[in-house]
């Protein structure tokens, strides 16, 4: 998209871009990848260890089955023969290095030391010292009696030896169902040595399990939570075999302690969290063991490759929960677990529909004057026509109404008015689509009365975009001249009626600022730009070029603009502040030799302004208006270039960019700080259009009034009125603002800055009532709790700072800090009761916090699945999962906002689009309405307090679009979610506006 922001005072064709410190970025990425490889090796080692154990159990299992039921052995032999496992394998003592103790292999001992995981898998031998460890959510210590009285559910499905092929009668009614403790996130248990009664150290055998959350390369967390796995009953699996061996004394409850006199061993989370360095050493040790495992067995290597290939699939065991509990979405190949609310019984039956509401562009705030020229005209209808982003605005200066021409698909760069004062030609930049492919630029000729496109010229012809336009005058606008933005700045002439190209030529490799026809002869075209003025003559489809000769006069760096005087001379304004008068002169035969032709030379030089002369405008009777750069002056000149009167525009609006004449006295002035002024030389000038001049990110709407606040990189904080469509006030801060939020009482607003500081502003006095600083990195989100008693500040230092708020939002004191994210905070929301926070981070993490309990991280995310949120701006969450497209990058969505009615969710994406979805939208590829208008990435969206309007702000286009919400009916999102099983009826997709 078009992101040109260079000042034209010293523009050189293309602006230079600032590049980040690539060395530091690469260092961070390498460190992240190193951490990722370490954890991947550890996970691989665990998987291989588990496989090896199962392979070693095959001969033991065969012996056990023969001892218990000879008839079942025949079936096992058939199964083993087909699987190529008829040869018995001995248990290798080398597995002791994997942390496994092997008991004796007699049938009686094996029956006491082999357990079944309730899913038909044999888990492996258990040491006589192994203690029963029931899993609970709170991890509290339990006695042996409690363990025997309550059935313990598995929290990890262990991969083991399947028994499905054994005789059906032997397995009938013996397989228990797999149950999970909902929301309990499993991680691998540490293997540690425990002191037994006799002082001997026994290494207990534990089953490795993979963590529920994906490994994040950008930031590896070391605060692993201890997860305990419980073992189910052996007797429930082999109950049908009791008749063949009455000597088997199998328990039907959970596996209890073998030695009655020994102390039951129970691990707690605190044991794991207390020593993160121990975790790192353990992971390094596991990673090193994976190489030995692979080198010992080629079959293990092949099986390991298969495990890695299937690790990221939606159906893989890694982090998946039983159906109906959770679902995974993938961003950049990383799985993110979403927990399904309890009121959704069948997720697969959900039917997503387009919202019945639509958006209609109501108002456009801003004007593009910082890097464009000659883009302000007054129509006979009393409307000023100008552009910003992809929208051409027709603003009635007396009625204060707007109409919009919206057929452009990318940023509009230039504009010109036909001699009939009705038709308008506008050109756009080429831009790129979301895949980086260049889009086609063109020129639109359209009717300003009906807003109907009359002609589309040069689609795909103009490289990079269209820079300058001009209609011919001598033949009533039959032709259109175009300068494109290619390196050669191609000059082309087009037939406006037929839309065909008449001639084309390379103009120059230097920047070209303006093009126009001689008003008395359409065969003569003039162009100007960096250090040149060219006079072109078109004859029989061929161009001839003559360069203006500066002669004894100093050659300026830029020729900024030109007009034609009543006598036919060309008047140019340059970067030296001079007005140069050009005319034809006879050829200098002495200098140029015989056959020399006439030349264009400077006839007169008039000192006009301090700094550049950005615009010239002719008046009836031959008078001339000029607009200056540094001096910010508008000067009226007589026909013979004698100054008559002047005035100076206020400094806060910048310098003069272009002038449009309303009548003999009144003028419209476009400025370099994106404002349009209206006034006279006597009464001065006031702003009728204002806007930001740099990238915007902060947006907040008032909780009860029709006003909203914006802030951006231009250090301006602006308060706008959505009813009167005007700027109420604007202040300038020392640093630029990135986020903002209104206090629920509506009297103050907090603004987060780029340096870690944040300030609280009084809406009436505009003064700072409080300020504080959290870290030294930029702040990304400010959010008050629903009752206004707390303020949450999200920072790029990975912390969320919580402040208690008193005195109606005028006094703040630090309450706590949420510490747990491994990347910068991007979004956060408060629960309706004001006790909890949901937050997103730059590495696609979703965390929940209990603020009242010391800003505690809620590790059991499952418990938050039914929590109600006062606002919904987090881009990652079950209720907004459908806003993401398949294959999306994590930065494709910059912001979203749920309406107060909880019926809609608006999305700001990275491809200049605003989307409108129904809320909730928990299924991927949810249907939506898409709206165009922005010419850069949309950085934020927000609904007004009564959901009557939606505000969207652009990045580099510095544009604010106000959309009215139309259509829709009564109801809310909760009712819609409850009736998700109804059949979907697709409403037609609206035309991309």
N, C-alpha and C positions, 0 to 999 in steps of 0.2 A: 504494500500500500504506500501511498504517497506520504512521505515523512519529512519533506523538506521544511526546515525551520530556519534557514540561514537568513540573516539580515541582509537586505539588499544594499546597504551602505558600502559594503566591500565584498559583495558576492563575486565569485570568480567562475561560475558555471555549476560547479558541484561543491557541496560543503564537505569538509573533512569530518570523519566520524571518530569518536573516541573508542579505543579498544580496551577491553579489560585486561587485567594482569593474567595472561594465560599461564604463566609459570605457576602462580599460586593456585590457580584453578586445577591445573593438572596434578599438582601435589595433593590437593584435597581428594581428587578423584582416585588417584593411585592408592592413597591410604584407605579409602572406602572399599576399593576393590580388594585390597589385601585382607581387610577384615572379612569381607564376604567370602573369599577363598578359604579362610581359616574355618569359618562356620560350615561351609559346604563340605570341607574335608571331614569335619567332626560328624556331620550328619551322615556322610557316606560310610564312615567307620562304624557308626552305630548300626546302619542297615546291614553292612557286611557281617558284623558280629552276630546279628540276629539270624541271618541266613545260615551262618556256619553252625550255630547251635542247633537249628532245626535239622540240618543235614546229619549231624551227629546223633540225633535222637531216633533216626529211622531204625537201626538195628535193635535199639532198646525197646522201641514200641512193638516191633515184631515179636520179640521174646515175651513181652508182657501179654500180648494178645494170644499167643500160643499157650501160655500158662493158664489163661483164664477161659478161653473158648477155642478149642482146636478147629471147630467148624468155621469160625471166622478167619482162621489162618489161611485156609484154602483161597478164600476171596482175596485176602491181602497179597498172597503170592501172585495171583493173576494180575492184580493192580500193579504190584512192584515189577512184574515181568514186563508189562506194557510200558511202564515208565522207565525201564532200564535201571532198576534199582534192586535187582535180585541178590547182588553180592552184599554181604554184611559188611558194615563199616565199624571199625573200632573207634572208640572215643579217644581222641588224641589229647595227651596231657598238655599240648601246647596251647589249648584253649584257656588254660589258667591265666595266660597273659591277658586275656580279654575280660578278666574279672569274674569267671564262672567257676564254681566248685562243683565237681562231679561226684555223686555218691556211688555206692556199690551198685552193680548192675544186676543183682539177683531180682527175681520176679517179685518177691515180697517187698523188698526195699523200694523197688521202682514204683510199685503201686502206691506206696506211701509218699513218694517224692515226685510224682508226676501230677500235674494239675491241668484241668481243662478250662479254657477261657469262655465257655458258654457259647461259642460260635463254631464248635466243631474242630478247634485247633488244639494241638498239644503244646503247652507252653514250655515244657522242659523240666529238668530235675530241680528240686528245691532242697536246699541244705536243711539239716535238722535244726539248725540255729535260726532259720528264716522265720520271722515273726509276721503275724497278721497285721495288715495296715489298712483298715477301711478308709475310703476316701470320702471326705465331706467338704462342703464349700468353705467352712470356716477353719478347716485344718486343725481342729482342736484335738487334744489328746484323748484317746479312747481306751477303755479297759478291754481285757480279753473277753469278759462276759458280755459287754456291749457288742463286741464284734460277732459273737456267736448268736445274739438275739436278733440282729438286724441284718438283712441281706444287703450286701455291698454291690453296687453296680460298677461295671468296668468304665474307666474313663479313657481307655486307649484300646483300639482294636489291634491286637498283636497278629502279625503275619506268622502263620504256622503251618503245620501239616494238616491237610484236609482229610476228613474221614467220610466224605460223601459216598465214596465207592465201596465202603465196607457193607456187609450184608444189611439189608434194610431192617430186618427184625432186630438186629443188634443195636440199632441206633434209634428205633422208634420211641418217641416220647422222651428222649434223653437230651436233646439239644436245647439249652436255655437261650432265650432271646438276648440280643445285645442291647444294653441300655447305656446311655451316657448321662452324666450329670450335666444338665443344660448350662451352657455358658462357662463351665470351668475350663479354662485354657490350659492344655497340657504342655509341660516341658519336660525335658529329660532329668531324671533323678541323678544326683551326684552319687558316685561310688566311693564310700568312705569306710574306714575301718572302725569297728566298734569294740570296746572292751567287754569281754564276756565274764561270767562268774569266776572261772578259773584263771583269769588273766590272759588267756590265749586270744590272739587277734584273729578274727574271722572276717574274710572279705565276702560280703553278701552279693548274690547274683541279682542284678536289676535288669529290667527290660528297657532298652532305649526307646524313646519316643520323640517324634518330631514336634517342633513348636507349631502352634496354630497359626501364628502370624507369619507372613513371608519374610524372608531375609531381605533387609533393606540395604543395598550397597552404599547408599549415601551416608548412612549413619548406623553403626552397629551398637545395639544396646547390650550392656553387660550386666544389667540388673535382672538376671534370669530368675523367674519365679519357680520355686520347687514344686513339682507336681508328683503326687504319689499314685501309684497304680496298685489296685487291689486284685487279688486272685479269687476266682470263683471255685465252686465246689467240684471236687473230683468225683464224688459219688453220683451227682446228677448226670454225668456223662456215661458212666459205666454201670448204671443201675440194672440194665437189662442183662448184664453178664454175671449178676450175683449168683444165679442158680448153678452155674458151672463151677464156682469156687466159693463155698460157704465160708472159707477161712478169711475172706477179705472183709475187713472191718472198716468200711468207708463212711466217713462223716457226710451228712447231707447239708450241713451249714457251712459258713465261710471257714476257710482254713485257719485253724487256731494254732496257738503256740505248742510246739512239740515237747519242750522241756518245761515242766510246770513251774520250776523254781526260778526261772530266769526272768529278767525284767523285759517287758515289751518295749521294742524300739520304735519310736515315732518321730518323724522329722517335722520340722516347722519351717515356715517361710523365712523366719529370721535367721536360721542357720545358713540359708543360701545368700541372703542379701547382705549379710554382715561382712562377707569376704569376696568382693568382686575379683580381686587379683587371683584368688584360688580358681575361680571360674576360667579365667584366661589360661592359666597353666593347664587346667584339665582339658580345655579345648585343643591346645597345642599338642598335648599328649595323644589325644584321640586322632588328630589330623595325621600325626606321624605314623600311627598304627595302621592307617588305611593303606599305605604303600606296601607294608608287609603282607596284609591280607590279600591284596590283589596279586602280588607276586607268587603267593603260595598256590593259588588255584585259578586257572584260566576260566573255569566255569563261573567262579565268583565274579571275575572281571566282566564277563558278558552279562551276568544278572545285574551287576551294578550299573552298567550302561543302560540297561532297560529301566532300572529304577529312576535314573537321572532323566531319561527321556520322557517318563510319564509323570515326573514330579510336579510340573506346572499345569497339567491338564485339569479341567474342571472336575473330573470324576476321580482324581487321585485321592489316596488316603490322607495326604498331607493336609491337615487342618480342616478336613471336611467333617460336617456334623450330620446326624441322621436327618432324613428328609422331614421337612416341616419345621426345623429349628433355625437353619441359616442357609445363606446362599452366598456364592462368591462372585465378585466382578473382578475383571483384570484391567489394569492400567499399565501400559508398557511391559506387559508380561507378568506383572506382580499381582498376586491374588489379594483381594481385600474382602474380609468376611463381613457380611451384613446379616444381622439377626432379624428374623421375621417376627413382627408383632403378634401377640397371641390372638388378636381378633381376625387374623387371616388364616383360614383353615386349609385352603388349598392354593398355594402360590401359583401353580401352573395354570389355574383357571382364571387368573386375573386378566381382564380385558381393558386395555388402555385406549382412551379416546382423545380426540382433539378437544380442547376446551371450547365451550360455546361462546366465550368472550373473545373479542378481537381488539387489536390496537389500531388506533388511527392517529397519525401524526398531527398534533395540535399546535405545537410551537417549536421554533428553533432559536436557541440562544447562541449568539456569537456571529462573527464575521471574519473572513480570512483576508486580513490586510498585511500580515507580518511578512509574507513572502510572495504576494501577488500584486499586480498593478492593473490599472484600467479595468476594474471589475465592479464599478458602481455606476448605474445609469438610472435616470428618472423617466418613467413611462408617461404617456399622456393621461393615463388613468389615475395618476397621482401615486403610483406605486414605485418604490425604489427596488430595483432588481440587483441582487448580489448573491454570492454563494458562500457556503462553508460545507466542508466534508463532501458528501455526494448529493447535496440538496441545493437547488437554486431557489432562493426566497424572493417572493414578491410581497414587499411590506408596504402597506398603505400608510403614508407618513401622517395623515390626518385622522383616519379612522382607527389606526393602530390595530390592523388586522393583517393576517398573513395567509398567503397561498404558497404552494410548493410545487415545483417541477422536479419529479423524482425518477426520471427515466435513465439517469446515469448509473452505471454499475461500479464506478470508482470515483475518487476525488476529482472534483471539477477544478480545472486550473486556469481557464480563461473564459472571457465573455465579451461579446460585442453586440451592438444594436444595429438593426437594419435601418436604412434611410427612411422606411415607412413608419418607424417608431413602434411597430407592432411585433414584427418577427425578431427573434433572438437566436443567435448562434452561440453554442457553448461547447467547449472541448474538455476532455477528461484525460487523466493519466492512465497508463496501461495497467499497472498493478500486477499482482500475482494472486493465484488461487491458493487454497490451503495446502496444496501439494507442491507449491513453489513454481508452478508453471505460469508463464506470462499470459495475461489476459489481453484481449484486443481492445485498443482504444479507438475512438471515433469522434466525430463532430455531430451534434444534434442541432438541427434548425427547427424551431418550434414556435407556435403561436402563443404569445403572452396573454391573449384574451381567453382562449379555450384550453391552454396548456396541452394542446395536441401536437405531437411530433409530426412535422411536415416532411423532413428529409433526414436520413442518416447517411453521413458522408464519410468515406474512407475507412470503413471498418477493417481493421487489420493492416492498414497502410502505414499508419504513423507509429514509428518505433518509440517506445517508452511513454509516449503521450503527446498531447498537443500543448504547445507553449504560447502561441499568439494567434489571433484571428482578426480579420478585418473584412467588411463588405466594401464593394466598389460603390462609388457615388454617381459618377458620370452617367452610368447606364441603369440607374435606379436599383442598384444592388443585385445585378444579374450574376456577379461573380463573388467568390469568397477566396481570400488568400489565407494560407495556413503555414505556420512554422512548427515543425515537430521538435521533439526533445532528443532526437538521435545525436550522435557525435557530429554528424555533418550538418545538422539543423536544416533539413530539407525544406525548401520553399516550394509550395505547390499552389496552383490555381484551379478552382473547381467551379463548374456550372451549377448554380444553386437550384435550378429547376430540374435538371436531369440527374444531378448527383454524380456527374462524370468529371474526371480529371482532364484539364486542358493542357497543363504544362507542369514540369517539375525540374528542379535543379538543386544541387548542393550549394548552400549559402556560405557557411564558414564553420570552422571547428571551434570558434569562440562562442560565448554565450550570446544569444539573441533575445532582446527584451521586447521589441515592438515591431509591427509590420502594418502598413497602411497603403491604400491607393491614393494617388493624386486625385483630388476631388474634381478636377477638370479633364483628366485624361486617365482612363482605366488601364492604359498600357504602361503607365509608369507606377512602379511600386518602390517604396522605400523601406529599408530595414535598418535597425540600429542595435547596438549592444556593446560588448566589451571592445573598446578602442576602435570602433568603426562606425561609419555611416555608408550604406551602399544604396546606390540608385540603380534600379533595375528597369530595363525596357523589354516588354514582351511583344514579339512580332512573329506571326505565323507559327506560334507554338514554341518559339525559341527565346531564351533569355540572353540579354547582354548586360554586363555589370560594369558600373563605374563607381569607383571609390571616392568618397569625399576627401579633398586635399586640405589638411590643416595648415600647411604652409608655415608662416611665421608664428602662428599661435601654438600654445602648448597643447599637446595632444592629451586629452583627459583619459583616465583609466576606463571610465564608463560613459557611454551616451545613454542616459536613462529613459528619455522620452522625446517625442517630436510632434509638432502640429504644422498645419499649412496656414499661412497668412492669407489675407484677402488678395494680396498681390501675387500669390502663387509661390512665394518663397517658403523655404522650409526652416522652421525654428526648432532647435534642439536644446534640451536641458541636460547638463552633464554633472559628473561627480565633483567638479571643481566649483560648482555654484554659479556657472555662467549660462547665459542664453546666447546661443550662436545662431546667426542668420546666414543661411546658405543660399547661393544662387549660381546660375550658369555664367561661365566666363569663356571668352575666346581662347583658343588653344595657344599656348606659349611655344611658338615655333622655335625660338632661340634655345629654349631648354629641352623641349621634347622632340625637336626636329621636324622635317617636312612630313606632312600627312597626319600630324597630330590633330585630334578631335577636341571638341569643347569639353571642359571639365566643370566639376562642382567644387566651388571653393567657398571659404568663409568670407562673407561680406562685412560682417560686423560682430563684435563681441560685447555683450552687456552683462555687467556684474549684477547678479540678482540675489543670491542667498549665501549664507554661511553653511557650507556642507552641500550635499547633493540637491539638485533640482529634480524631484521625483515625478512631478506631473505638470503639464501645461494644458490649458483649456481656453478655447477661443469663445468670445462673446459676440453678440450681434453688434454690428458697427465696427468690428475689427479690434476691440479691446481684448486683452489677454490676462488670464489668471495663472499664477505660478505658485506651486507649493514647495516649501523648502524642507531640508532635512534637519540639521542641527538647530537651526534657529526657530523651527516650528512655525514659520510665518506663512501667511497667504497674502500675496501682493497682487494688486490690480494695476495693470499697465495700459497705457494708451496704445493706439495703433502704431505709433512711432517709438514704442518701448520707453516711454517716460513713466516713471512710477507715479501713481495717483493716490492710492491708499493701501493700508496694510493692517493686519491684525495677527495676533499670536494665539495659538490654541493651547489649552492647559497642558502642563508637562505630563500629567498622569495618563494622558491619552496617547502619548508618543508623538511621532512626527507625521507630517502629511504624506499620505500615500496616493490618493486620487481625489478628484473634485468633480462633482456633478452639479449642474446649474438647475435650480428650481425656478427662479425668475430673475429679473435684473438685479435684485437685491439679495435674495435668499440662496444659500448654497447648502449642499450636502458634502461632507468631507469624510473620506475613509482614512483611517490612521494605521500606523504600524503596530499599535497595541490592540488591534482587532476591535475597534470602536467605530461607529458611524455618528458623526456630529451634524447637527442642524443649527443654522444661525445666519447672522449677517455681520458685516464689518462693524456696524454700530453697536449692536446688542450683544455681540459675542456668540459663542457656540456652546450648545449643551448636547449631551449624549442621548441618542435615541436607540442605539444598539450597542451593547457591550458584551464582552466575553473574556475568557481566560486566554493567555498567550503562550501557555506551555502545557505539557501533559498533565492530565487530571487523574486522580485516584480516589480522593475522599468525597463521599456523598452521604448525606443524611437528611431525612425528612422529619419535620416537626410532628410531635405526637398528637397535636390537636388543631394546628393551624395549617393553612395552605401555603406554607413556605418550606424551602429546603436550602441546604448549605452545601457548598462545594469548596474543595481546596486542591492545590496541585503544585507542580514544580515551579510555577511562577511566584511562589510565596504569597499568593493572594488567598484570602478567605472571603468568600462571597455569599451573601444571603439573598435568595431570589424569591419572588412572589409568583406563585403559579396562577393566580387569578388575574392579576394585573399584568403579568408577563413582563416584569421589569426587575431590575437589580435594586434591592432595598438599601444595601450598604456593602462596602468592600474595605477590608483592611489588609495591610501588608505586614507579614511576620518576618522575623530574622532568619528562620529556616523554612523550608517548604513543608507543607502538610501532606499527609498520605492517608489519613483516616479521620473520621469524626462520628460523633453520636450525640443526640440530644438527651438531656436529663428528662425523665418521665414527667416532671412538673412543667417542662417547657420553658423555663426561665434562663437556662444556661446551656451551653454546648461545649463539649470537650473535643479538642483537636490534637491528634497525634502527629509528631514531627519526625523529620528524617534523622535526627541526632539522638533519639531516645527521650527527648523532652516532650511534654504534653502540657497544654494550657487549657484553661476553662474560661470561656468568654461569656460576658453578660450580653444578652440579645438587645437590650435597650440602650445601654451605655457603650457597648462594643469594647469595653475595657476587660482586662485580664483580672479575674477574681481569684484565681489559684493557678499554680503551676508546679510541676514536679518533673523528676527525671528518673528513668528506669533503664540502667545500662547505657551503652553508648552506640547501640545499633538502632536502625530505624524501627518505628512502630508500624504495625500492619493492621491492627483492628482495635477499636474502642467500643465497649458495649456495657451499657447500664443494665442492672438487674430490673425486673419488671416493676418493683416497688421503689426503685431509685436508691436503695440502701447500700448498694455495692456498685463499683465500677471495675470492670475487667479490662486490662490492657495487654494485648498480645504483641510480642516483640520478636524481632529477628534474632534475638539471643536465645531462642527456644523456650523462654519462660512466659508464663501468664501471671501478671502482677494484679493482685486483688486489693482494692481500696474500699474502706468503709466511708460512706458519704453522709454528711450531716449538714445542717443549716441550709436546707433547700438546694443542695448541690454546690454550696460555696466553700465547704470545708472537707478536706480529704486526709485520711490517715491510712498508712499501710496496714493491711489486715493479714496478708499472707502472700505466698508465691507458689504457683503450680509448677512443679518440676518433674518432668517425665518425658517430654517430647524430645526426639532426637534430631529435629530439624526446626526451621523457623515456623512460627505460627502464621497461618493464613486466614483462618476464619474461626469464629466462636459464637455460641448462642447460650442463653440462659434458659433453664426450665421455667415453667409457669409459676412454680412455687418459690423460685429464686434461690433454691438450695444447690442446684447442680449446674454444671457447665459441660457442653459438648464442644470439642475443638478439633480442627484439622491442622495438619502441618505440611511442610513442603515435600515430605517423603510419603505422602498419601496415608498418613496415620489418622485414626479416629480414636480419640481418648475421651474419657468421662471423668469428671471431678466432683467431689462433694466439698463445697466451699465451707459450710459451717463446721465441718470436722477437720479443721486445719488444712484445707485445700488438699484433701487426700485423693490420690489417684484410685479410681475404682477399677480394679483389675478384672473383675467379673463383668465384662461388657454386656453379657446376656441379660443381666438384670435391668439394663437401661433401655431395653427394646420397646417397652410400653410407656416410657416417660414422655410427657407432653412438654413441648418447647414453646416459649413465648414468642420467639422469632425463629426463622429457619434461613440462615445464610450460609451454612456449611455446605460446601459443594460435594462432600462425600457423606453419604448416609443412605439408609434403606429407602426412605421416603422420596429421595431425589435421584435414585440410581438410574432412572430412565432418561435423565437429561444427557447422559454420556453416550457418544457414538461408539460403535465397535472399533477397536484399534486406536482409541483416543490417546493422545499424549496427556500427561497430568496437568499441563498448563493450557490445554485447549479451552477450558472454562475458567474465566477470571473471577466471576461472581455470580451469585443467584440470590433471589429474594422471594420469600413466600408472601402472598397477600395476607392482609389482616383477617379476611374472611376464611382463610385456609382453603380456598378453592383453586388458586392459581399459583404458579411459580414462574418467575421471569428469569431468564438466563442471559448473561453477557459473555459472549465467546471471543476467541482470539482471531476471528475471521470477519469482523465488522458487522456481525449479525446480533439481533436481539430475538430471543425465542420465547414463546409463551406456551407453557405446558399446563395441563391440569394437575392439581395437587390432591393426593399424592400421586407420584408416577414411579412406582418401584420396579417396573420392568424395562429392560434395555430396549432401545430403539422406540421409545414412546412417541406417538404422533404429536406434532406441535405446529404452531404457526410461526413462520419466520419472517422477520422484517429487516429491511435494509435502510440505510440512510447514513450510517457512520462510514468514515473513510479510513479508519484505523481500528486497532483492537479496542473493543468495548471493555472498559475497565470496571464499571460498576452499574448496578441497577437498583432501584428502590421504589416501592409503592408509596403514595401519599397516605395520610392518616385514614382517609375514608375509602381508599382503593379506587378513587375516581380517575387517577392518573398514575402513570409510570414514568419515572425519570431514568434516563440512560446517559452516561457520559463516555466520551471517547478519549483515547490516549493522545496520540500526536495530532489528531484533527481538531482538538480543543473545542469540541462541539458538545452542547447539551441539547438533547432531544426530549421534548415533553409529549408523551403519548396519552391520549384519552382512552379509557377502557370502556368498550361498548359491548352490548349484548349480555348474555348470561341470565341466570335466574336465581331463585332462592335455593338455599341448601348450603351445606358445608362439606369440607373434605372428609370429615369423619363418617358422615352418612355415605359418601361416595365410596369410601374404603370398605364399608360394611356390605355394600351391594356390588362387590367386584365380580360376582359370578354372573351378572347379567350380560346379555349379548351386546357386543360393541357395534355401534353404527357410525361409520366413518363420515364425518363432514368433509366437504371438499377443501383441499389445500388452498389457502389464499395465495393470490399472486404475490410473488416476492416484491414488496413495495420499495 
